[in-house]
Amino acid sequence: MSQEVSPQYSIFTTGLTKSFGSHNAVDAIDLRVPKGSIFGFLGPNGCGKTTTIRMLLGLANISAGEVLVLGYSVPKEIGQALPKVGALVEGPAFYPYLSGRDNLIRFDSADRCADPETRAQRVDAALARVGLVQASKKKVHAYSLGMKQRLGIASALLQPRELLVLDEPTNGLDPQGTREVRNLIRSLALDGITIFISSHLLVEIEQICTHLAVMSQGKIVAQGSVEELSAGEVMNLTLTTSEPELAVAGLQTLGIKAVIDGITVSALLPAGFIEPEKIVRKLVEAGVGVKGFTVMAPTLEDRFVKLTGEGFDVAR
């Protein structure tokens, strides 16, 4: 793999594969994670996301392919890459009867590269970064799930990081905890940290990510910026009227084929085909009483179920 192609990417893989016997759990994937992005790594449970993360972090052997993390070859140069990478994989684990601050001190003490003389300062800075200063002396067993997740992210920020890898960071959280973690991720990205988020929760990914890759049965089936993956999508047109037959005739004059369901008229509309305002104006001119009119892009769920043939969780 050429080192020349990697500076614009925090993660760059070519043909990355993990085999168990004759089965490829991860099947020759080419990941491209741009620097500074919030990158969503999506797929149903069991599709190979966590196995991929473990290979990226040097926690699992690579069967085939090549990996660059922050320009360093993994696993050959993992010792140079890891100090710049923070990771929260498979949920944080803490001592419940120690305070949040004392837990972070223990985490930092276990890091052979950590400077003991700056430990207190770095722990306090990490707590401030995730908004837990006021709760730092509380025992962790009294923390909410959202607070525990933020403490886990703090543990990954005890050293300066260029890349943060989060595996299912909002899984199991209530709405308040989800908002806390989501706002923190956005804030970290503004600091220039690349955020790599593995998740099966489409709503969360749709709200915060700038780039996406979709994994299904060990393969990458789509990848790119949110804008690229949304380009050319067919829009869903829905019209409510007491004159559905007249509405269908009016839409046909615009080249739009529609179907009737009671007082609702539905159609598929190619993105950019015609402005919605012009459609409404044409219908009104044709004598159609328009009671309701919407043109909506397919949801992330619609697009990715089409890609993978599998369902995703859209709520917890």
Backbone hydrogen bonds in HBPLUS format (Angstrom, degrees):
<---DONOR---> <-ACCEPTOR-->    atom                        ^
c    i                          cat <-CA-CA->   ^        H-A-AA   ^      H-
h    n   atom  resd res      DA  || num        DHA   H-A  angle D-A-AA Bond
n    s   type  num  typ     dist DA aas  dist angle  dist       angle   num
A0005-VAL N   A0002-SER O   3.44 MM   3  5.95 159.2  2.49 110.0 113.9     1
A0006-SER N   A0003-GLN O   3.37 MM   3  5.57 156.7  2.43 104.7 111.3     2
A0009-TYR N   A0006-SER O   2.78 MM   3  5.22 161.4  1.82 125.5 132.0     3
A0035-LYS N   A0008-GLN O   2.99 MM  27  5.78 162.7  2.02 136.1 135.9     4
A0010-SER N   A0033-VAL O   2.76 MM  23  5.67 150.4  1.84 167.3 177.4     5
A0070-LEU N   A0010-SER O   2.71 MM  60  4.64 164.0  1.74 139.6 145.0     6
A0033-VAL N   A0011-ILE O   2.95 MM  22  5.01 176.4  1.95 154.1 154.2     7
A0012-PHE N   A0068-LEU O   2.93 MM  56  5.10 156.2  1.99 152.6 155.6     8
A0068-LEU N   A0012-PHE O   2.82 MM  56  5.10 146.1  1.93 144.5 155.3     9
A0013-THR N   A0031-LEU O   3.03 MM  18  5.07 160.9  2.07 139.7 143.8    10
A0014-THR N   A0066-GLU O   2.96 MM  52  5.25 159.4  2.00 144.6 148.4    11
A0066-GLU N   A0014-THR O   2.94 MM  52  5.25 156.9  1.99 145.8 153.4    12
A0016-LEU N   A0029-ILE O   3.01 MM  13  4.98 148.1  2.11 144.5 135.0    13
A0029-ILE N   A0016-LEU O   2.95 MM  13  4.98 156.3  2.00 134.1 130.0    14
A0017-THR N   A0064-ALA O   2.88 MM  47  4.95 151.9  1.96 148.9 141.5    15
A0063-SER N   A0017-THR O   2.92 MM  46  5.47 139.7  2.08 152.9 157.2    16
A0064-ALA N   A0017-THR O   3.30 MM  47  4.95 149.1  2.40 128.9 126.6    17
A0018-LYS N   A0026-VAL O   2.89 MM   8  4.90 154.3  1.96 129.9 134.1    18
A0025-ALA N   A0018-LYS O   2.83 MM   7  5.67 126.9  2.12 154.8 171.1    19
A0026-VAL N   A0018-LYS O   3.29 MM   8  4.90 162.9  2.32 133.6 135.9    20
A0020-PHE N   A0023-HIS O   2.73 MM   3  5.24 165.8  1.75 162.3 166.4    21
A0023-HIS N   A0020-PHE O   3.11 MM   3  5.24 158.6  2.16 125.6 124.1    22
A0027-ASP N   A0218-GLY O   2.72 MM 191  5.15 175.6  1.72 140.1 139.9    23
A0037-SER N   A0034-PRO O   3.26 MM   3  5.65 156.2  2.32 132.3 131.0    24
A0195-ILE N   A0037-SER O   2.98 MM 158  6.35 161.5  2.01 159.6 164.7    25
A0210-THR N   A0038-ILE O   2.85 MM 172  5.32 151.9  1.93 139.4 148.4    26
A0211-HIS N   A0038-ILE O   3.26 MM 173  6.32 165.5  2.29 145.6 144.3    27
A0039-PHE N   A0195-ILE O   2.73 MM 156  6.04 161.1  1.76 175.5 173.5    28
A0197-ILE N   A0039-PHE O   2.80 MM 158  6.01 170.5  1.80 166.5 169.9    29
A0040-GLY N   A0211-HIS O   2.82 MM 171  6.18 169.1  1.83 150.2 148.9    30
A0213-ALA N   A0040-GLY O   2.88 MM 173  6.33 142.8  2.02 166.4 172.7    31
A0041-PHE N   A0197-ILE O   2.63 MM 156  5.78 168.4  1.64 162.4 160.5    32
A0199-SER N   A0041-PHE O   3.03 MM 158  6.22 159.6  2.07 147.9 150.2    33
A0042-LEU N   A0213-ALA O   2.84 MM 171  6.08 159.9  1.88 175.1 171.8    34
A0215-MET N   A0042-LEU O   2.73 MM 173  6.00 164.5  1.75 156.6 161.2    35
A0047-CYS N   A0044-PRO O   3.23 MM   3  5.80 139.6  2.40 146.3 142.6    36
A0218-GLY N   A0047-CYS O   2.96 MM 171  5.43 133.0  2.19 141.2 149.4    37
A0052-THR N   A0048-GLY O   3.04 MM   4  6.15 152.7  2.12 143.7 150.9    38
A0053-ILE N   A0049-LYS O   3.01 MM   4  6.38 159.5  2.05 152.2 157.4    39
A0054-ARG N   A0050-THR O   2.94 MM   4  6.18 159.7  1.98 151.0 156.2    40
A0055-MET N   A0051-THR O   3.11 MM   4  6.40 146.7  2.22 143.9 152.2    41
A0055-MET N   A0052-THR O   3.11 MM   3  5.21 122.1  2.46  97.1 111.4    42
A0056-LEU N   A0052-THR O   2.95 MM   4  6.29 157.0  2.01 152.5 159.4    43
A0057-LEU N   A0053-ILE O   3.01 MM   4  6.25 145.7  2.13 149.9 158.6    44
A0059-LEU N   A0054-ARG O   2.65 MM   5  4.75 142.8  1.79 163.4 160.8    45
A0060-ALA N   A0054-ARG O   3.14 MM   6  5.29 124.4  2.46 118.6 112.4    46
A0058-GLY N   A0055-MET O   3.15 MM   3  5.05 162.3  2.18 102.9 108.1    47
A0074-VAL N   A0067-VAL O   3.04 MM   7  5.43 159.0  2.08 138.1 142.2    48
A0069-VAL N   A0072-TYR O   2.86 MM   3  5.21 158.7  1.90 147.6 148.8    49
A0072-TYR N   A0069-VAL O   3.02 MM   3  5.21 166.2  2.04 112.3 115.2    50
A0077-GLU N   A0073-SER O   2.52 MM   4  5.14 161.0  1.56 156.8 163.1    51
A0078-ILE N   A0075-PRO O   3.20 MM   3  5.00 168.5  2.22 112.9 111.2    52
A0080-GLN N   A0077-GLU O   2.98 MM   3  5.52 144.7  2.11 113.7 123.3    53
A0081-ALA N   A0077-GLU O   3.22 MM   4  6.56 147.8  2.33 147.0 156.5    54
A0082-LEU N   A0078-ILE O   2.94 MM   4  5.89 179.1  1.94 159.7 160.0    55
A0084-LYS N   A0081-ALA O   2.96 MM   3  5.76 155.1  2.02 127.6 134.9    56
A0085-VAL N   A0082-LEU O   2.90 MM   3  4.93 165.3  1.92 113.4 118.0    57
A0162-GLU N   A0084-LYS O   2.81 MM  78  5.46 166.8  1.83 145.4 147.2    58
A0163-LEU N   A0084-LYS O   3.27 MM  79  6.59 154.0  2.35 159.4 161.3    59
A0086-GLY N   A0163-LEU O   2.84 MM  77  6.27 163.4  1.87 161.6 165.5    60
A0165-VAL N   A0086-GLY O   2.78 MM  79  6.22 161.0  1.82 155.2 159.7    61
A0088-LEU N   A0165-VAL O   2.81 MM  77  6.23 153.5  1.88 165.4 173.7    62
A0167-ASP N   A0088-LEU O   2.91 MM  79  6.16 168.7  1.92 167.5 163.6    63
A0098-LEU N   A0095-TYR O   3.17 MM   3  5.59 166.3  2.19 119.5 120.9    64
A0141-HIS N   A0096-PRO O   2.92 MM  45  4.59 146.8  2.04 143.1 132.3    65
A0140-VAL N   A0098-LEU O   2.99 MM  42  6.23 160.5  2.03 156.1 152.3    66
A0103-ASN N   A0099-SER O   2.96 MM   4  6.18 151.3  2.04 148.2 156.0    67
A0100-GLY N   A0138-LYS O   3.14 MM  38  6.39 133.2  2.37 163.5 170.4    68
A0104-LEU N   A0100-GLY O   3.13 MM   4  6.44 156.7  2.19 147.0 152.4    69
A0101-ARG N   A0136-SER O   2.97 MM  35  5.08 165.0  1.99 147.5 142.5    70
A0105-ILE N   A0101-ARG O   3.00 MM   4  6.33 150.3  2.09 147.1 155.9    71
A0106-ARG N   A0102-ASP O   3.04 MM   4  6.30 153.1  2.11 144.5 150.7    72
A0107-PHE N   A0103-ASN O   2.94 MM   4  6.29 156.0  2.00 148.7 155.8    73
A0108-ASP N   A0104-LEU O   2.89 MM   4  6.10 164.5  1.92 151.4 155.1    74
A0109-SER N   A0105-ILE O   2.90 MM   4  6.03 148.7  2.00 143.0 152.0    75
A0110-ALA N   A0106-ARG O   3.17 MM   4  6.38 136.1  2.37 141.0 150.7    76
A0110-ALA N   A0107-PHE O   3.17 MM   3  5.37 135.4  2.38  98.7 110.5    77
A0111-ASP N   A0108-ASP O   3.09 MM   3  5.28 156.9  2.14 105.4 112.7    78
A0114-ALA N   A0111-ASP O   3.06 MM   3  5.35 159.4  2.10 110.5 117.1    79
A0118-THR N   A0115-ASP O   3.17 MM   3  5.69 146.0  2.29 113.3 121.6    80
A0119-ARG N   A0116-PRO O   3.31 MM   3  5.00 162.9  2.34  98.4 103.2    81
A0122-ARG N   A0118-THR O   2.96 MM   4  6.16 161.1  1.99 157.5 163.1    82
A0123-VAL N   A0119-ARG O   2.87 MM   4  6.05 161.6  1.91 160.7 165.7    83
A0124-ASP N   A0120-ALA O   3.02 MM   4  6.15 164.5  2.05 147.4 151.7    84
A0125-ALA N   A0121-GLN O   2.98 MM   4  6.16 151.3  2.06 142.3 150.7    85
A0126-ALA N   A0122-ARG O   2.94 MM   4  6.13 154.5  2.00 145.9 152.1    86
A0127-LEU N   A0123-VAL O   2.98 MM   4  6.23 158.8  2.02 151.0 156.6    87
A0128-ALA N   A0124-ASP O   2.98 MM   4  6.18 154.7  2.04 144.4 151.3    88
A0129-ARG N   A0125-ALA O   2.91 MM   4  6.10 148.7  2.00 142.2 151.2    89
A0130-VAL N   A0126-ALA O   3.26 MM   4  6.54 141.9  2.41 144.0 151.5    90
A0132-LEU N   A0127-LEU O   2.88 MM   5  5.08 174.2  1.88 153.1 151.7    91
A0131-GLY N   A0128-ALA O   3.19 MM   3  5.02 159.6  2.23  99.9 106.0    92
A0135-ALA N   A0132-LEU O   3.16 MM   3  5.20 127.2  2.45  96.5 110.2    93
A0136-SER N   A0133-VAL O   3.21 MM   3  5.07 166.3  2.23 104.9 108.4    94
A0138-LYS N   A0135-ALA O   3.09 MM   3  5.36 157.9  2.15 110.5 117.4    95
A0142-ALA N   A0139-LYS O   2.97 MM   3  5.69 159.1  2.02 119.3 125.9    96
A0143-TYR N   A0140-VAL O   2.91 MM   3  5.12 163.7  1.94 112.3 117.6    97
A0148-LYS N   A0144-SER O   2.95 MM   4  6.27 157.1  2.00 151.5 157.9    98
A0149-GLN N   A0145-LEU O   2.92 MM   4  6.18 152.4  2.00 146.8 154.4    99
A0150-ARG N   A0146-GLY O   2.98 MM   4  6.23 154.7  2.05 144.4 151.2   100
A0151-LEU N   A0147-MET O   2.84 MM   4  6.10 148.3  1.94 145.3 154.7   101
A0152-GLY N   A0148-LYS O   2.89 MM   4  6.18 146.9  2.00 141.7 150.8   102
A0153-ILE N   A0149-GLN O   3.01 MM   4  6.38 150.6  2.10 144.4 151.8   103
A0154-ALA N   A0150-ARG O   2.87 MM   4  6.16 149.1  1.96 142.0 151.2   104
A0155-SER N   A0151-LEU O   2.95 MM   4  6.30 146.0  2.07 144.1 152.6   105
A0156-ALA N   A0153-ILE O   2.99 MM   3  5.06 130.3  2.24  96.6 110.5   106
A0157-LEU N   A0154-ALA O   2.92 MM   3  4.97 151.3  2.00 102.0 111.4   107
A0194-THR N   A0162-GLU O   3.05 MM  32  6.24 169.2  2.07 146.2 143.0   108
A0164-LEU N   A0194-THR O   2.84 MM  30  6.21 158.7  1.89 166.9 174.0   109
A0196-PHE N   A0164-LEU O   2.84 MM  32  6.13 171.6  1.85 165.9 168.0   110
A0166-LEU N   A0196-PHE O   2.83 MM  30  6.13 170.0  1.84 166.5 169.3   111
A0198-SER N   A0166-LEU O   2.87 MM  32  6.26 166.1  1.88 163.3 168.1   112
A0168-GLU N   A0198-SER O   2.67 MM  30  5.54 157.9  1.72 150.0 156.7   113
A0171-ASN N   A0168-GLU O   3.34 MM   3  5.36 165.1  2.37 106.6 111.0   114
A0173-LEU N   A0170-THR O   3.19 MM   3  5.51 168.9  2.21 128.9 129.5   115
A0178-THR N   A0174-ASP O   2.86 MM   4  6.08 158.0  1.91 161.5 169.1   116
A0179-ARG N   A0175-PRO O   2.99 MM   4  6.21 158.2  2.04 147.0 152.0   117
A0180-GLU N   A0176-GLN O   3.01 MM   4  6.30 156.8  2.07 148.7 155.2   118
A0181-VAL N   A0177-GLY O   3.07 MM   4  6.33 164.5  2.10 151.7 154.4   119
A0182-ARG N   A0178-THR O   2.88 MM   4  6.01 163.0  1.91 152.4 158.0   120
A0183-ASN N   A0179-ARG O   2.88 MM   4  5.98 166.5  1.90 152.5 155.6   121
A0184-LEU N   A0180-GLU O   3.08 MM   4  6.23 152.1  2.16 141.2 149.2   122
A0185-ILE N   A0181-VAL O   2.94 MM   4  6.19 158.5  1.98 152.1 157.3   123
A0186-ARG N   A0182-ARG O   3.11 MM   4  6.40 163.2  2.14 151.4 155.2   124
A0187-SER N   A0183-ASN O   3.02 MM   4  6.20 156.3  2.08 144.4 151.1   125
A0188-LEU N   A0184-LEU O   2.91 MM   4  6.18 158.0  1.95 154.6 160.0   126
A0189-ALA N   A0185-ILE O   3.03 MM   4  6.26 156.0  2.09 149.8 156.1   127
A0190-LEU N   A0186-ARG O   3.13 MM   4  6.43 145.2  2.25 143.2 152.1   128
A0191-ASP N   A0188-LEU O   3.00 MM   3  5.17 139.5  2.17  99.9 111.9   129
A0192-GLY N   A0189-ALA O   2.92 MM   3  5.20 159.5  1.97 110.4 115.5   130
A0205-ILE N   A0201-LEU O   3.37 MM   4  6.66 165.8  2.39 153.0 156.9   131
A0202-LEU N   A0313-ASP O   3.20 MM 111  6.62 150.6  2.29 158.8 162.3   132
A0206-GLU N   A0202-LEU O   2.88 MM   4  6.00 164.7  1.90 158.1 162.5   133
A0207-GLN N   A0203-VAL O   3.22 MM   4  6.36 142.5  2.37 141.5 149.9   134
A0209-CYS N   A0205-ILE O   3.06 MM   4  5.57 164.3  2.08 155.6 157.0   135
A0226-VAL N   A0210-THR O   3.02 MM  16  5.73 159.5  2.06 138.0 136.0   136
A0212-LEU N   A0224-GLY O   2.84 MM  12  5.66 166.6  1.86 165.0 167.1   137
A0224-GLY N   A0212-LEU O   2.96 MM  12  5.66 153.1  2.04 162.2 164.7   138
A0214-VAL N   A0222-ALA O   2.80 MM   8  5.18 161.2  1.84 149.9 151.9   139
A0221-VAL N   A0214-VAL O   2.79 MM   7  5.67 158.6  1.84 158.1 165.5   140
A0216-SER N   A0219-LYS O   2.82 MM   3  5.39 157.9  1.87 154.7 161.6   141
A0219-LYS N   A0216-SER O   3.05 MM   3  5.39 167.8  2.07 116.3 120.0   142
A0229-LEU N   A0225-SER O   2.98 MM   4  6.27 162.5  2.01 157.3 161.6   143
A0230-SER N   A0226-VAL O   3.03 MM   4  6.14 128.7  2.30 138.8 151.9   144
A0230-SER N   A0227-GLU O   3.21 MM   3  5.13 135.3  2.43  93.4 105.7   145
A0231-ALA N   A0227-GLU O   3.00 MM   4  6.06 124.2  2.32 142.1 155.6   146
A0231-ALA N   A0228-GLU O   3.33 MM   3  5.23 143.3  2.48  94.0 104.0   147
A0233-GLU N   A0230-SER O   3.30 MM   3  5.80 145.0  2.43 139.3 135.3   148
A0271-ALA N   A0233-GLU O   3.12 MM  38  5.71 134.6  2.33 136.3 148.1   149
A0235-MET N   A0269-LEU O   2.61 MM  34  4.84 162.7  1.63 148.4 144.6   150
A0269-LEU N   A0235-MET O   2.78 MM  34  4.84 170.9  1.79 144.4 147.2   151
A0236-ASN N   A0296-MET O   2.74 MM  60  5.18 174.5  1.75 156.8 157.1   152
A0296-MET N   A0236-ASN O   2.95 MM  60  5.18 163.0  1.98 141.9 144.0   153
A0237-LEU N   A0267-ALA O   2.86 MM  30  5.09 169.3  1.87 161.2 160.5   154
A0267-ALA N   A0237-LEU O   2.99 MM  30  5.09 149.2  2.09 142.6 144.9   155
A0238-THR N   A0294-THR O   2.90 MM  56  5.31 162.2  1.94 155.9 159.2   156
A0294-THR N   A0238-THR O   2.91 MM  56  5.31 157.8  1.96 154.4 160.5   157
A0239-LEU N   A0265-VAL O   2.76 MM  26  4.95 155.9  1.82 152.5 159.1   158
A0265-VAL N   A0239-LEU O   2.70 MM  26  4.95 162.6  1.73 151.3 157.2   159
A0240-THR N   A0292-GLY O   2.79 MM  52  4.72 163.5  1.81 137.4 139.1   160
A0291-LYS N   A0240-THR O   2.84 MM  51  5.35 154.3  1.91 159.5 162.6   161
A0292-GLY N   A0240-THR O   3.25 MM  52  4.72 143.2  2.40 132.7 129.5   162
A0241-THR N   A0263-ILE O   2.93 MM  22  5.47 164.3  1.96 158.5 163.2   163
A0247-ALA N   A0243-GLU O   3.00 MM   4  6.26 150.3  2.09 151.4 160.8   164
A0248-VAL N   A0244-PRO O   2.91 MM   4  6.19 157.2  1.96 151.4 156.5   165
A0249-ALA N   A0245-GLU O   3.08 MM   4  6.35 158.8  2.13 146.1 151.4   166
A0250-GLY N   A0246-LEU O   2.96 MM   4  6.19 154.2  2.02 143.3 150.7   167
A0251-LEU N   A0247-ALA O   2.88 MM   4  6.14 156.5  1.93 153.0 159.0   168
A0252-GLN N   A0248-VAL O   2.97 MM   4  6.18 148.9  2.07 144.8 153.4   169
A0253-THR N   A0249-ALA O   3.31 MM   4  6.67 142.5  2.46 142.5 150.5   170
A0254-LEU N   A0251-LEU O   2.94 MM   3  5.23 145.7  2.06 105.4 116.2   171
A0256-ILE N   A0251-LEU O   2.98 MM   5  5.15 161.8  2.02 140.4 137.3   172
A0255-GLY N   A0252-GLN O   2.94 MM   3  4.91 161.1  1.98 105.9 110.9   173
A0259-VAL N   A0266-SER O   2.88 MM   7  5.44 156.8  1.93 153.8 161.5   174
A0266-SER N   A0259-VAL O   2.95 MM   7  5.44 159.3  2.00 153.0 159.3   175
A0261-ASP N   A0264-THR O   2.78 MM   3  5.15 160.1  1.82 163.0 165.6   176
A0264-THR N   A0261-ASP O   3.07 MM   3  5.15 159.9  2.12 119.6 122.9   177
A0273-PHE N   A0270-PRO O   2.96 MM   3  5.30 155.1  2.02 139.9 137.5   178
A0278-LYS N   A0275-GLU O   3.00 MM   3  5.47 129.1  2.27 111.6 123.8   179
A0279-ILE N   A0275-GLU O   3.32 MM   4  6.76 148.3  2.43 146.8 155.9   180
A0279-ILE N   A0276-PRO O   3.07 MM   3  5.08 119.3  2.45  94.6 109.9   181
A0280-VAL N   A0276-PRO O   3.04 MM   4  6.40 163.2  2.07 157.9 160.8   182
A0281-ARG N   A0277-GLU O   2.99 MM   4  6.16 162.9  2.01 146.5 151.7   183
A0282-LYS N   A0278-LYS O   2.95 MM   4  6.07 158.2  2.00 143.9 149.5   184
A0283-LEU N   A0279-ILE O   3.00 MM   4  6.25 156.7  2.05 150.1 156.4   185
A0284-VAL N   A0280-VAL O   2.91 MM   4  6.16 163.4  1.94 156.5 160.7   186
A0285-GLU N   A0281-ARG O   2.96 MM   4  6.15 160.0  2.00 148.4 154.0   187
A0286-ALA N   A0282-LYS O   3.06 MM   4  6.26 133.5  2.28 135.5 147.7   188
A0286-ALA N   A0283-LEU O   3.07 MM   3  5.01 127.3  2.36  92.3 106.7   189
A0288-VAL N   A0283-LEU O   2.97 MM   5  5.35 163.4  2.00 151.5 147.2   190
A0287-GLY N   A0284-VAL O   2.95 MM   3  5.12 159.5  1.99 108.2 113.5   191
A0303-ARG N   A0299-THR O   3.09 MM   4  6.47 163.8  2.11 156.2 159.0   192
A0304-PHE N   A0300-LEU O   2.96 MM   4  6.09 165.0  1.98 153.6 157.5   193
A0305-VAL N   A0301-GLU O   2.90 MM   4  5.84 154.5  1.97 151.7 157.4   194
A0306-LYS N   A0302-ASP O   3.25 MM   4  6.28 150.6  2.34 136.5 144.2   195
A0307-LEU N   A0303-ARG O   3.12 MM   4  6.42 140.8  2.28 132.8 143.4   196
A0308-THR N   A0304-PHE O   2.88 MM   4  5.97 160.0  1.92 145.5 150.0   197
A0309-GLY N   A0305-VAL O   2.69 MM   4  5.06 146.3  1.80 135.2 144.0   198
